[in-house]
């Protein structure tokens, strides 16, 4: 099912520098590249990035690079813009177009149109980029040698995800509900009088017969009330769970977008890899431009549900995070327990101490519920023949807890 996962994927961990200084890149001995505002210190280097700052000992740094390629500069600029601003996406698209980066320009114009459908200048540029990229693919196909074309078809440009290929809003809510943690800072909405229905259902329990129990429950924050309701009811209580609406991303998805997708999506979602028209090795990922909610969750659920062909390994293994194929397939062959089916021109992680490796591992260990997999109750049908497995007894949390049974408050290790 997962024969060629992470094909020829390169890591681009790009962070934004502070506007007052030219961005520089630290090239570390473990292969990672850290970009931001670099300041030399007595013991090494201090780097201010978009999402924080960090210190790196001089012994860990191979060199400090100021000059960047157009693609690297595009990545640095992309990390600095507001992902929800159509104007900023359009301006970045104009820059990418002038820098001869048509694919990146098209992505930015498409993002601007999605955010602001009536933006005519972005729609015009998007059509221009589609024409340009279409002509280029046509020339490539018609000038290829006949034997090569017969044995190795030209790779088509990635197709925009169709509506039916993406998770529904209801499925996104189910994932958010089951991954919700007490420390999440999310907006919660309770519909269909679910608070009163829950209280009535709980009145028979001893703790709800205590004086002031109801008042204390109602006084809790919306997140705390939602956690209480989820902990005290089994996962098949759809009438209650579906009336808890989580209106913003829990931390696991914020971390996925910031820490995990930049590693996986930089090359693995490219047209020649898992972002082409058809699945490669049983998996297709979708291109994400800006913060497209449905695409983000769909890519997450595809990675979360994928296993190796023999079922021995999961792409995301909550019980044994370091055995996740998301990590194993990116290591040097001599360091991996499960080796990538094809030899990579360049490994993603030179070793387990690489910054990007630690980011992904930490996300599996601390951001996702585990070690048992939550029962998402998804209605999603994966497109293009992809097969997702959430229901192995070894990985799925109890589908039917006893009436009044409780959910483990947190599976985070």
Secondary structure, 3 states (H helix, E strand, C coil): CCCCCCCCCCCCCCCCCCCCCCCEEEEECCCCEEEEEEEECCCEEEEEECCEEEEEEHHHEEEEECCCCHHHHHHHHHHHCCCCCHHHHHHHHHHHHHCCCHHHHHHHHHHHHHHCCCCHHHHHHHHHHHHHHHHHHHHHHHHCCHHHHHHCCCCCCCCCCCHHHCCCHHHHHHHHHHHCCCCCCCCEEECCCHHHHHHHHHCCCHHHCCCCHHHHHHCCCHHHHHHHHHHCCCCCCHHHHCCEEECCCCHHHHHHHHHHHHHHHHHHCCCCCCCCCCCECCECCCCCCCCCHHHHHHHHHHHHHCECCCCCCECCCCCCHHHCHHHHCCECHHHCCCCCCCCCCCCCECCCCCHHHHHHHHHHHHHCCCCCECCCCCCCCCCCCCCCCCCCCCCECCCCCCCCCCCCCCCCC
